[in-house]
């Protein structure tokens, strides 16, 4: 199990980024969560095998149409072993 915390910066709120990430996570079989941050970024905790996680990180660099991602920060984190992928409240 690979687990990463992503911080996605740029124009990523108000463009359907979280919805698109939920759809992509379901498509590739990832678990975890996504939420908006008060600073205008999007944060996500993703878990899966190495290829699933790498696929989501690649996707995060562009996101959905309408997003303008300036940077994706990636940190290794301890797995939370969550089932499914959910949206969390803004933090």
Biopython code that builds the backbone (N, CA, C, O; Angstrom):
import numpy as np
from Bio.PDB.StructureBuilder import StructureBuilder

atoms = [
    (1, "UNK", "N", (0.860, -1.188, 0.000)),
    (1, "UNK", "CA", (0.000, 0.000, 0.000)),
    (1, "UNK", "C", (0.895, 1.237, 0.000)),
    (1, "UNK", "O", (1.789, 1.376, 0.835)),
    (2, "UNK", "N", (0.639, 2.125, -0.947)),
    (2, "UNK", "CA", (1.326, 3.409, -1.035)),
    (2, "UNK", "C", (0.342, 4.492, -0.624)),
    (2, "UNK", "O", (-0.822, 4.462, -1.022)),
    (3, "UNK", "N", (0.804, 5.443, 0.166)),
    (3, "UNK", "CA", (-0.059, 6.507, 0.664)),
    (3, "UNK", "C", (0.654, 7.845, 0.511)),
    (3, "UNK", "O", (1.802, 7.998, 0.927)),
    (4, "UNK", "N", (-0.037, 8.814, -0.092)),
    (4, "UNK", "CA", (0.541, 10.138, -0.314)),
    (4, "UNK", "C", (-0.472, 11.223, 0.026)),
    (4, "UNK", "O", (-1.679, 11.053, -0.146)),
    (5, "UNK", "N", (0.053, 12.343, 0.513)),
    (5, "UNK", "CA", (-0.742, 13.538, 0.740)),
    (5, "UNK", "C", (-0.372, 14.528, -0.345)),
    (5, "UNK", "O", (0.800, 14.862, -0.517)),
    (6, "UNK", "N", (-1.379, 15.002, -1.085)),
    (6, "UNK", "CA", (-1.159, 15.953, -2.172)),
    (6, "UNK", "C", (-1.695, 17.315, -1.778)),
    (6, "UNK", "O", (-2.755, 17.418, -1.161)),
    (7, "UNK", "N", (-0.972, 18.350, -2.128)),
    (7, "UNK", "CA", (-1.461, 19.734, -2.009)),
    (7, "UNK", "C", (-1.370, 20.300, -3.419)),
    (7, "UNK", "O", (-0.281, 20.459, -3.969)),
    (8, "UNK", "N", (-2.537, 20.604, -3.998)),
    (8, "UNK", "CA", (-2.612, 21.079, -5.373)),
    (8, "UNK", "C", (-2.896, 22.573, -5.334)),
    (8, "UNK", "O", (-3.874, 23.010, -4.728)),
    (9, "UNK", "N", (-2.041, 23.352, -5.980)),
    (9, "UNK", "CA", (-2.160, 24.809, -5.952)),
    (9, "UNK", "C", (-2.421, 25.349, -7.351)),
    (9, "UNK", "O", (-2.119, 24.697, -8.351)),
    (10, "UNK", "N", (-2.982, 26.540, -7.404)),
    (10, "UNK", "CA", (-3.325, 27.197, -8.663)),
    (10, "UNK", "C", (-4.810, 27.533, -8.652)),
    (10, "UNK", "O", (-5.404, 27.726, -7.592)),
    (11, "UNK", "N", (-5.406, 27.601, -9.847)),
    (11, "UNK", "CA", (-6.853, 27.811, -9.932)),
    (11, "UNK", "C", (-7.504, 26.430, -9.887)),
    (11, "UNK", "O", (-7.750, 25.806, -10.919)),
    (12, "UNK", "N", (-7.776, 25.972, -8.666)),
    (12, "UNK", "CA", (-8.274, 24.605, -8.474)),
    (12, "UNK", "C", (-9.573, 24.543, -7.674)),
    (12, "UNK", "O", (-10.115, 23.459, -7.459)),
    (13, "UNK", "N", (-10.070, 25.683, -7.236)),
    (13, "UNK", "CA", (-11.373, 25.718, -6.566)),
    (13, "UNK", "C", (-12.374, 26.409, -7.481)),
    (13, "UNK", "O", (-12.046, 27.368, -8.179)),
    (14, "UNK", "N", (-13.602, 25.898, -7.463)),
    (14, "UNK", "CA", (-14.648, 26.467, -8.306)),
    (14, "UNK", "C", (-14.599, 25.984, -9.744)),
    (14, "UNK", "O", (-15.262, 26.548, -10.614)),
    (15, "UNK", "N", (-13.810, 24.935, -10.001)),
    (15, "UNK", "CA", (-13.678, 24.407, -11.362)),
    (15, "UNK", "C", (-14.003, 22.910, -11.437)),
    (15, "UNK", "O", (-13.751, 22.265, -12.456)),
    (16, "UNK", "N", (-14.568, 22.358, -10.342)),
    (16, "UNK", "CA", (-14.932, 20.940, -10.331)),
    (16, "UNK", "C", (-13.771, 20.002, -10.052)),
    (16, "UNK", "O", (-13.842, 18.814, -10.366)),
    (17, "UNK", "N", (-12.705, 20.526, -9.466)),
    (17, "UNK", "CA", (-11.514, 19.699, -9.219)),
    (17, "UNK", "C", (-11.827, 18.515, -8.299)),
    (17, "UNK", "O", (-11.450, 17.382, -8.599)),
    (18, "UNK", "N", (-12.510, 18.770, -7.189)),
    (18, "UNK", "CA", (-12.805, 17.681, -6.247)),
    (18, "UNK", "C", (-13.700, 16.622, -6.878)),
    (18, "UNK", "O", (-13.460, 15.426, -6.709)),
    (19, "UNK", "N", (-14.736, 17.054, -7.608)),
    (19, "UNK", "CA", (-15.617, 16.088, -8.290)),
    (19, "UNK", "C", (-14.830, 15.235, -9.271)),
    (19, "UNK", "O", (-14.989, 14.015, -9.318)),
    (20, "UNK", "N", (-13.984, 15.886, -10.051)),
    (20, "UNK", "CA", (-13.192, 15.165, -11.043)),
    (20, "UNK", "C", (-12.216, 14.196, -10.380)),
    (20, "UNK", "O", (-11.987, 13.096, -10.882)),
    (21, "UNK", "N", (-11.639, 14.613, -9.242)),
    (21, "UNK", "CA", (-10.715, 13.721, -8.533)),
    (21, "UNK", "C", (-11.463, 12.516, -7.972)),
    (21, "UNK", "O", (-10.942, 11.402, -8.006)),
    (22, "UNK", "N", (-12.669, 12.718, -7.458)),
    (22, "UNK", "CA", (-13.486, 11.592, -6.971)),
    (22, "UNK", "C", (-13.769, 10.604, -8.097)),
    (22, "UNK", "O", (-13.672, 9.391, -7.911)),
    (23, "UNK", "N", (-14.117, 11.130, -9.259)),
    (23, "UNK", "CA", (-14.399, 10.282, -10.420)),
    (23, "UNK", "C", (-13.158, 9.504, -10.833)),
    (23, "UNK", "O", (-13.234, 8.304, -11.095)),
    (24, "UNK", "N", (-12.010, 10.185, -10.893)),
    (24, "UNK", "CA", (-10.761, 9.525, -11.282)),
    (24, "UNK", "C", (-10.372, 8.460, -10.255)),
    (24, "UNK", "O", (-9.946, 7.368, -10.631)),
    (25, "UNK", "N", (-10.513, 8.766, -8.965)),
    (25, "UNK", "CA", (-10.173, 7.794, -7.919)),
    (25, "UNK", "C", (-11.022, 6.532, -8.058)),
    (25, "UNK", "O", (-10.510, 5.420, -7.925)),
    (26, "UNK", "N", (-12.312, 6.702, -8.323)),
    (26, "UNK", "CA", (-13.197, 5.547, -8.515)),
    (26, "UNK", "C", (-12.776, 4.757, -9.749)),
    (26, "UNK", "O", (-12.785, 3.526, -9.733)),
    (27, "UNK", "N", (-12.412, 5.455, -10.806)),
    (27, "UNK", "CA", (-12.023, 4.800, -12.060)),
    (27, "UNK", "C", (-10.781, 3.932, -11.882)),
    (27, "UNK", "O", (-10.706, 2.834, -12.434)),
    (28, "UNK", "N", (-9.802, 4.422, -11.110)),
    (28, "UNK", "CA", (-8.552, 3.669, -10.979)),
    (28, "UNK", "C", (-8.473, 2.844, -9.689)),
    (28, "UNK", "O", (-7.496, 2.128, -9.469)),
    (29, "UNK", "N", (-9.508, 2.944, -8.834)),
    (29, "UNK", "CA", (-9.575, 2.104, -7.650)),
    (29, "UNK", "C", (-8.804, 2.602, -6.443)),
    (29, "UNK", "O", (-8.398, 1.802, -5.600)),
    (30, "UNK", "N", (-8.592, 3.909, -6.343)),
    (30, "UNK", "CA", (-7.905, 4.490, -5.188)),
    (30, "UNK", "C", (-8.859, 4.705, -4.028)),
    (30, "UNK", "O", (-10.066, 4.843, -4.228)),
    (31, "UNK", "N", (-8.331, 4.735, -2.833)),
    (31, "UNK", "CA", (-9.113, 5.151, -1.676)),
    (31, "UNK", "C", (-8.483, 6.409, -1.100)),
    (31, "UNK", "O", (-7.352, 6.763, -1.434)),
    (32, "UNK", "N", (-9.235, 7.085, -0.224)),
    (32, "UNK", "CA", (-8.729, 8.295, 0.412)),
    (32, "UNK", "C", (-9.781, 9.376, 0.484)),
    (32, "UNK", "O", (-10.975, 9.093, 0.582)),
    (33, "UNK", "N", (-9.325, 10.636, 0.434)),
    (33, "UNK", "CA", (-10.237, 11.773, 0.549)),
    (33, "UNK", "C", (-9.658, 12.992, -0.161)),
    (33, "UNK", "O", (-8.469, 13.047, -0.477)),
    (34, "UNK", "N", (-10.539, 13.972, -0.405)),
    (34, "UNK", "CA", (-10.147, 15.239, -1.026)),
    (34, "UNK", "C", (-10.939, 16.357, -0.352)),
    (34, "UNK", "O", (-12.086, 16.159, 0.049)),
    (35, "UNK", "N", (-10.320, 17.532, -0.230)),
    (35, "UNK", "CA", (-11.012, 18.688, 0.354)),
    (35, "UNK", "C", (-10.377, 19.978, -0.130)),
    (35, "UNK", "O", (-9.206, 20.015, -0.509)),
    (36, "UNK", "N", (-11.186, 21.046, -0.107)),
    (36, "UNK", "CA", (-10.661, 22.388, -0.348)),
    (36, "UNK", "C", (-9.951, 22.864, 0.900)),
    (36, "UNK", "O", (-10.261, 22.435, 2.011)),
    (37, "UNK", "N", (-8.986, 23.762, 0.704)),
    (37, "UNK", "CA", (-8.298, 24.416, 1.811)),
    (37, "UNK", "C", (-8.669, 25.898, 1.787)),
    (37, "UNK", "O", (-8.932, 26.463, 0.725)),
    (38, "UNK", "N", (-8.688, 26.515, 2.955)),
    (38, "UNK", "CA", (-9.032, 27.934, 3.037)),
    (38, "UNK", "C", (-8.070, 28.822, 2.261)),
    (38, "UNK", "O", (-8.427, 29.938, 1.885)),
    (39, "UNK", "N", (-6.848, 28.337, 2.016)),
    (39, "UNK", "CA", (-5.864, 29.129, 1.270)),
    (39, "UNK", "C", (-6.063, 29.056, -0.248)),
    (39, "UNK", "O", (-5.275, 29.627, -1.003)),
    (40, "UNK", "N", (-7.113, 28.356, -0.698)),
    (40, "UNK", "CA", (-7.408, 28.266, -2.133)),
    (40, "UNK", "C", (-6.862, 27.020, -2.807)),
    (40, "UNK", "O", (-7.116, 26.801, -3.992)),
    (41, "UNK", "N", (-6.120, 26.204, -2.079)),
    (41, "UNK", "CA", (-5.587, 24.967, -2.649)),
    (41, "UNK", "C", (-6.572, 23.815, -2.425)),
    (41, "UNK", "O", (-7.593, 23.971, -1.756)),
    (42, "UNK", "N", (-6.243, 22.674, -2.992)),
    (42, "UNK", "CA", (-6.984, 21.433, -2.773)),
    (42, "UNK", "C", (-5.998, 20.447, -2.153)),
    (42, "UNK", "O", (-4.839, 20.377, -2.561)),
    (43, "UNK", "N", (-6.466, 19.688, -1.167)),
    (43, "UNK", "CA", (-5.641, 18.703, -0.481)),
    (43, "UNK", "C", (-6.281, 17.337, -0.644)),
    (43, "UNK", "O", (-7.504, 17.208, -0.586)),
    (44, "UNK", "N", (-5.458, 16.318, -0.846)),
    (44, "UNK", "CA", (-5.987, 14.965, -1.015)),
    (44, "UNK", "C", (-5.043, 13.954, -0.374)),
    (44, "UNK", "O", (-3.821, 14.067, -0.474)),
    (45, "UNK", "N", (-5.632, 12.978, 0.276)),
    (45, "UNK", "CA", (-4.894, 11.823, 0.814)),
    (45, "UNK", "C", (-5.294, 10.651, -0.072)),
    (45, "UNK", "O", (-6.467, 10.285, -0.136)),
    (46, "UNK", "N", (-4.310, 10.061, -0.759)),
    (46, "UNK", "CA", (-4.609, 8.974, -1.686)),
    (46, "UNK", "C", (-3.857, 7.713, -1.273)),
    (46, "UNK", "O", (-2.721, 7.778, -0.804)),
    (47, "UNK", "N", (-4.510, 6.563, -1.455)),
    (47, "UNK", "CA", (-3.917, 5.278, -1.111)),
    (47, "UNK", "C", (-4.249, 4.242, -2.177)),
    (47, "UNK", "O", (-5.366, 4.192, -2.693)),
    (48, "UNK", "N", (-3.267, 3.428, -2.493)),
    (48, "UNK", "CA", (-3.454, 2.355, -3.454)),
    (48, "UNK", "C", (-2.121, 1.709, -3.742)),
    (48, "UNK", "O", (-1.154, 1.906, -3.005)),
    (49, "UNK", "N", (-2.064, 0.936, -4.812)),
    (49, "UNK", "CA", (-0.767, 0.369, -5.180)),
    (49, "UNK", "C", (0.060, 1.449, -5.881)),
    (49, "UNK", "O", (-0.453, 2.522, -6.200)),
    (50, "UNK", "N", (1.325, 1.164, -6.114)),
    (50, "UNK", "CA", (2.239, 2.161, -6.665)),
    (50, "UNK", "C", (1.729, 2.773, -7.972)),
    (50, "UNK", "O", (1.801, 3.988, -8.156)),
    (51, "UNK", "N", (1.221, 1.946, -8.871)),
    (51, "UNK", "CA", (0.767, 2.446, -10.177)),
    (51, "UNK", "C", (-0.477, 3.316, -10.044)),
    (51, "UNK", "O", (-0.581, 4.345, -10.712)),
    (52, "UNK", "N", (-1.422, 2.922, -9.194)),
    (52, "UNK", "CA", (-2.625, 3.733, -8.984)),
    (52, "UNK", "C", (-2.263, 5.119, -8.443)),
    (52, "UNK", "O", (-2.772, 6.134, -8.918)),
    (53, "UNK", "N", (-1.388, 5.145, -7.456)),
    (53, "UNK", "CA", (-0.975, 6.412, -6.855)),
    (53, "UNK", "C", (-0.226, 7.263, -7.877)),
    (53, "UNK", "O", (-0.473, 8.465, -7.975)),
    (54, "UNK", "N", (0.677, 6.663, -8.634)),
    (54, "UNK", "CA", (1.423, 7.404, -9.663)),
    (54, "UNK", "C", (0.474, 7.970, -10.713)),
    (54, "UNK", "O", (0.670, 9.091, -11.183)),
    (55, "UNK", "N", (-0.548, 7.211, -11.086)),
    (55, "UNK", "CA", (-1.537, 7.666, -12.061)),
    (55, "UNK", "C", (-2.278, 8.896, -11.540)),
    (55, "UNK", "O", (-2.464, 9.860, -12.282)),
    (56, "UNK", "N", (-2.701, 8.875, -10.278)),
    (56, "UNK", "CA", (-3.422, 10.018, -9.716)),
    (56, "UNK", "C", (-2.512, 11.240, -9.604)),
    (56, "UNK", "O", (-2.956, 12.361, -9.854)),
    (57, "UNK", "N", (-1.274, 11.045, -9.242)),
    (57, "UNK", "CA", (-0.350, 12.177, -9.155)),
    (57, "UNK", "C", (-0.156, 12.806, -10.532)),
    (57, "UNK", "O", (-0.133, 14.030, -10.654)),
    (58, "UNK", "N", (-0.017, 11.985, -11.564)),
    (58, "UNK", "CA", (0.095, 12.529, -12.931)),
    (58, "UNK", "C", (-1.154, 13.326, -13.294)),
    (58, "UNK", "O", (-1.060, 14.428, -13.836)),
    (59, "UNK", "N", (-2.326, 12.763, -12.991)),
    (59, "UNK", "CA", (-3.586, 13.443, -13.296)),
    (59, "UNK", "C", (-3.678, 14.767, -12.538)),
    (59, "UNK", "O", (-4.129, 15.766, -13.098)),
    (60, "UNK", "N", (-3.256, 14.785, -11.270)),
    (60, "UNK", "CA", (-3.368, 15.978, -10.420)),
    (60, "UNK", "C", (-2.630, 17.180, -11.010)),
    (60, "UNK", "O", (-3.009, 18.320, -10.744)),
    (61, "UNK", "N", (-1.595, 16.947, -11.798)),
    (61, "UNK", "CA", (-0.828, 18.047, -12.393)),
    (61, "UNK", "C", (-1.620, 18.826, -13.442)),
    (61, "UNK", "O", (-1.271, 19.962, -13.765)),
    (62, "UNK", "N", (-2.680, 18.226, -13.973)),
    (62, "UNK", "CA", (-3.511, 18.963, -14.937)),
    (62, "UNK", "C", (-4.933, 19.143, -14.423)),
    (62, "UNK", "O", (-5.530, 20.203, -14.612)),
    (63, "UNK", "N", (-5.481, 18.114, -13.774)),
    (63, "UNK", "CA", (-6.842, 18.201, -13.248)),
    (63, "UNK", "C", (-7.871, 18.289, -14.346)),
    (63, "UNK", "O", (-7.585, 17.961, -15.497)),
    (64, "UNK", "N", (-9.081, 18.734, -14.000)),
    (64, "UNK", "CA", (-10.163, 18.813, -14.988)),
    (64, "UNK", "C", (-10.010, 20.044, -15.881)),
    (64, "UNK", "O", (-9.211, 20.938, -15.602)),
    (65, "UNK", "N", (-10.791, 20.070, -16.957)),
    (65, "UNK", "CA", (-10.840, 21.262, -17.811)),
    (65, "UNK", "C", (-11.265, 22.438, -16.944)),
    (65, "UNK", "O", (-12.164, 22.302, -16.115)),
    (66, "UNK", "N", (-10.641, 23.570, -17.122)),
    (66, "UNK", "CA", (-10.957, 24.746, -16.329)),
    (66, "UNK", "C", (-9.987, 24.981, -15.199)),
    (66, "UNK", "O", (-9.865, 26.108, -14.719)),
    (67, "UNK", "N", (-9.281, 23.933, -14.755)),
    (67, "UNK", "CA", (-8.268, 24.094, -13.709)),
    (67, "UNK", "C", (-6.979, 24.615, -14.336)),
    (67, "UNK", "O", (-6.687, 24.358, -15.504)),
    (68, "UNK", "N", (-6.225, 25.344, -13.542)),
    (68, "UNK", "CA", (-4.888, 25.808, -13.936)),
    (68, "UNK", "C", (-3.957, 25.488, -12.773)),
    (68, "UNK", "O", (-3.750, 26.320, -11.889)),
    (69, "UNK", "N", (-3.401, 24.291, -12.775)),
    (69, "UNK", "CA", (-2.555, 23.827, -11.679)),
    (69, "UNK", "C", (-1.172, 24.452, -11.815)),
    (69, "UNK", "O", (-0.527, 24.345, -12.858)),
    (70, "UNK", "N", (-0.725, 25.108, -10.739)),
    (70, "UNK", "CA", (0.612, 25.703, -10.760)),
    (70, "UNK", "C", (1.640, 24.796, -10.095)),
    (70, "UNK", "O", (2.825, 24.846, -10.424)),
    (71, "UNK", "N", (1.181, 23.960, -9.151)),
    (71, "UNK", "CA", (2.127, 23.097, -8.449)),
    (71, "UNK", "C", (1.382, 21.999, -7.699)),
    (71, "UNK", "O", (0.279, 22.206, -7.193)),
    (72, "UNK", "N", (2.007, 20.832, -7.638)),
    (72, "UNK", "CA", (1.486, 19.720, -6.836)),
    (72, "UNK", "C", (2.595, 19.300, -5.878)),
    (72, "UNK", "O", (3.653, 18.834, -6.301)),
    (73, "UNK", "N", (2.343, 19.469, -4.598)),
    (73, "UNK", "CA", (3.287, 19.053, -3.571)),
    (73, "UNK", "C", (2.881, 17.667, -3.103)),
    (73, "UNK", "O", (1.705, 17.427, -2.832)),
    (74, "UNK", "N", (3.834, 16.756, -3.005)),
    (74, "UNK", "CA", (3.549, 15.362, -2.662)),
    (74, "UNK", "C", (4.385, 14.972, -1.450)),
    (74, "UNK", "O", (5.599, 15.179, -1.433)),
    (75, "UNK", "N", (3.735, 14.410, -0.438)),
    (75, "UNK", "CA", (4.425, 13.937, 0.762)),
    (75, "UNK", "C", (4.011, 12.503, 1.057)),
    (75, "UNK", "O", (2.848, 12.135, 0.893)),
    (76, "UNK", "N", (4.967, 11.703, 1.492)),
    (76, "UNK", "CA", (4.668, 10.346, 1.923)),
    (76, "UNK", "C", (4.030, 10.413, 3.306)),
    (76, "UNK", "O", (4.521, 11.119, 4.188)),
    (77, "UNK", "N", (2.942, 9.683, 3.492)),
    (77, "UNK", "CA", (2.228, 9.671, 4.775)),
    (77, "UNK", "C", (1.867, 8.238, 5.154)),
    (77, "UNK", "O", (1.915, 7.328, 4.326)),
    (78, "UNK", "N", (1.510, 8.060, 6.412)),
    (78, "UNK", "CA", (1.082, 6.763, 6.914)),
    (78, "UNK", "C", (-0.305, 6.438, 6.362)),
    (78, "UNK", "O", (-1.190, 7.293, 6.397)),
    (79, "UNK", "N", (-0.511, 5.234, 5.857)),
    (79, "UNK", "CA", (-1.836, 4.858, 5.353)),
    (79, "UNK", "C", (-2.895, 4.938, 6.447)),
    (79, "UNK", "O", (-2.633, 4.621, 7.607)),
    (80, "UNK", "N", (-4.101, 5.369, 6.058)),
    (80, "UNK", "CA", (-5.216, 5.395, 7.012)),
    (80, "UNK", "C", (-6.166, 4.226, 6.763)),
    (80, "UNK", "O", (-7.116, 4.026, 7.521)),
    (81, "UNK", "N", (-5.914, 3.449, 5.699)),
    (81, "UNK", "CA", (-6.694, 2.246, 5.374)),
    (81, "UNK", "C", (-8.183, 2.530, 5.263)),
    (81, "UNK", "O", (-9.016, 1.757, 5.735)),
    (82, "UNK", "N", (-8.499, 3.645, 4.635)),
    (82, "UNK", "CA", (-9.896, 4.018, 4.419)),
    (82, "UNK", "C", (-10.461, 3.224, 3.257)),
    (82, "UNK", "O", (-9.743, 2.894, 2.313)),
    (83, "UNK", "N", (-11.725, 2.925, 3.327)),
    (83, "UNK", "CA", (-12.417, 2.257, 2.241)),
    (83, "UNK", "C", (-13.112, 3.300, 1.375)),
    (83, "UNK", "O", (-13.880, 4.115, 1.886)),
    (84, "UNK", "N", (-12.858, 3.284, 0.095)),
    (84, "UNK", "CA", (-13.490, 4.229, -0.818)),
    (84, "UNK", "C", (-12.800, 5.583, -0.824)),
    (84, "UNK", "O", (-11.786, 5.783, -0.155)),
    (85, "UNK", "N", (-13.361, 6.507, -1.586)),
    (85, "UNK", "CA", (-12.806, 7.846, -1.737)),
    (85, "UNK", "C", (-13.924, 8.851, -1.467)),
    (85, "UNK", "O", (-14.974, 8.797, -2.107)),
    (86, "UNK", "N", (-13.703, 9.768, -0.521)),
    (86, "UNK", "CA", (-14.759, 10.680, -0.095)),
    (86, "UNK", "C", (-14.291, 12.128, -0.141)),
    (86, "UNK", "O", (-13.096, 12.420, -0.193)),
    (87, "UNK", "N", (-15.261, 13.011, -0.119)),
    (87, "UNK", "CA", (-14.990, 14.448, -0.028)),
    (87, "UNK", "C", (-15.133, 14.857, 1.435)),
    (87, "UNK", "O", (-16.107, 14.503, 2.098)),
    (88, "UNK", "N", (-14.159, 15.601, 1.922)),
    (88, "UNK", "CA", (-14.194, 16.109, 3.295)),
    (88, "UNK", "C", (-14.496, 17.601, 3.285)),
    (88, "UNK", "O", (-14.328, 18.266, 2.263)),
    (89, "UNK", "N", (-14.943, 18.128, 4.428)),
    (89, "UNK", "CA", (-15.212, 19.565, 4.518)),
    (89, "UNK", "C", (-13.929, 20.377, 4.371)),
    (89, "UNK", "O", (-12.827, 19.895, 4.631)),
    (90, "UNK", "N", (-14.110, 21.617, 3.950)),
    (90, "UNK", "CA", (-12.993, 22.549, 3.812)),
    (90, "UNK", "C", (-12.266, 22.696, 5.144)),
    (90, "UNK", "O", (-12.885, 22.735, 6.207)),
    (91, "UNK", "N", (-10.945, 22.776, 5.063)),
    (91, "UNK", "CA", (-10.126, 22.934, 6.280)),
    (91, "UNK", "C", (-9.285, 24.188, 6.179)),
    (91, "UNK", "O", (-8.528, 24.499, 7.098)),
]
sb = StructureBuilder()
sb.init_structure("model")
sb.init_model(0)
sb.init_chain("A")
sb.init_seg("    ")
for serial, (resi, resn, name, xyz) in enumerate(atoms, 1):
    if name == "N":
        sb.init_residue(resn, " ", resi, " ")
    sb.init_atom(name, np.array(xyz, "f"), 0.0, 1.0, " ", f" {name:<3s}", serial, name[0])
structure = sb.get_structure()
